[in-house]
Amino acid sequence: AVHMTLTGPADKWFGVGFGSNRMCVHPQGDECPDGGPYAIIVSGDNDDKVVERKLDFHGPGVIIDNSLTIESNKVVNGWRTVHLSRPLEGKTSKHYTFGTSSSSSHELIMANGCNLEFGQHCGHESNELNILQVDTPMPICQTGVEGTVNNAKMRSD
């Protein structure tokens, strides 16, 4: 299973989309035949306010079958934190599959709304998530690169 912690403003919806760094999974010229990515959207207190969606190209898309287990959904000092889990493999072709290799990289989009009603975002960004296997040494420097982490010298040859 994949365990996630999502944190965002308590008074606005927020979400994360997986498998793309934009609102189109596989752009072809100026077309988007496969639509937008799989996303998890949080828009309130109840478990039914944490949903999975298959986004459209610059659109809200549709709510898809739930594969999430909500472990907690709490607000502290104006910030909502949701702890959840879901299977590595997507429930349907509209769900994202994380893969089972010991390490992997996943493109992300993130957004928050203007209020709790899911709609046009008021802020957005893209990033990348790197998943590493627990208790397995993993080089953190590329070959020939050196630097420091907490003042400890790091080098990869």
N, C-alpha and C positions, 0 to 999 in steps of 0.2 A: 504494500500500500504506500501511497504518497501522503505524507502529513504536511499540512501547510498552516501557516499563521498569516492572516491577512489583516492589516491595520489601516484604517482610514478615518476621515472625519465622521463623527456620529450623526451629524445633521445633513449629510449628503450621501448619495449612493457612491460606491467605488467598486472597482473590479480589476481583474487581470485576465488577459487573453494569452493563450499559449500557441506556439507554432508559427508565429509571424511577428515581424517588427513593424507592421502596418495593418490597416484594416482590410487587407487582401492577402489570402494565403498564397496563391500562385498567380501573380499578375502576368498578363500576356498583352503587351502593348498597353493600351489604355482600357483594356477589358479585365474583368475579374470573374472568370467562369465558375470558380469554386467558392466564391463568397469570402466572408471574413472568417476569423479564427474562432475556435472554441473559447468560451470565457466563463469565469465565475463572477457573478455580480452580487454584491451585498447592498441591501437597501432597507435595513431596519432590524428590529429586535427579534422577531420570530424566526424559527427555522425555515418557514416558507418564504422568508425575505432573503434567503441565500439560495440563488438559483444558478443553474448551468444554462448557457445560451450558445447557439450557433449564430454568430453575428453575420449580418449582411455586409456587403461592401459599402461602408459609410452608413450603415443602418442598424437598427436594434436587433434584427434577426428574430429568432424564435426561441422560446424556452424548450429545452430538450429533457428527456427522461433523467430523473435524478439519480446520481451515483454517489452523492456526497453523504458523509456522516458528519453532522455538526457536533463537535465535542464541547464547544462553548461559544457564546456570543455576548460579550460584555462591553460596557462603556465605562471608561475612567477618564475624568478630566477632559471630556469632549472628544475622546478618541475611541472608536469602536475596534475591538480586536476579536477576530473570529478564528478559532482553532478548528480545523476540519481535516478529514482524510477522505481518500477515494482510491479505488484500484489503480494500479499502474496502467493497465490496459483499458482503453476506452470502451464504454458500454455499447456504443453504436459507432457507425462511421462518422457521426457528427461530433463525437467526443474525442478529446485529445488522448493519444497513447504516449506515455512517457518513455517506454522502452525498458529493457531489462539489463542493459550493459552496465559494467561496473562504474563507468563515468559517462556522462552525456551533457550536451549543451542544448538549451531550449530558448528560442527567441520569445520575447514577451512584449505585450503592450499593456499599459496601465492607464486608468483614467478615473476621474471622479466627476460627479455631476454637480449641478447648481443647487439641488435639494434632494430629498429622499426618493422622489419619483423618477424611475429610470427613463432617461431620454438623452438628449444632446449633452455631451460632456463639456465641462467648464475648464478642464485641465487634463493633459495627457502626456505620455512619455513612452519611450520604448527602451528595452534593455535586454539582457541575456542572463539566463539562470544556468549555472554550472552545478551539476549534481555529481558528487564524488562518493565512492564507497567508504563506509565507516571502517576505521581501524586498518586502512591500507595506505602505505606511504604513497604520496603523490608529489611529483616535482612541481614547485610553484614558480620556477624561473624557466624561461626558454633557454635552450642551449646557447652558451656563450654570454648570457645575461647575468649580471650580478647586481645586488642591492642589499638593503637591510630591512628587517622586520623587527620592530621593537629593539633597535640597535644591534641585532644579531646579524652578522654577515650571511648572505645567501648567495650561492653561485651554482649554476648548472653547467656542467661540461659536456 
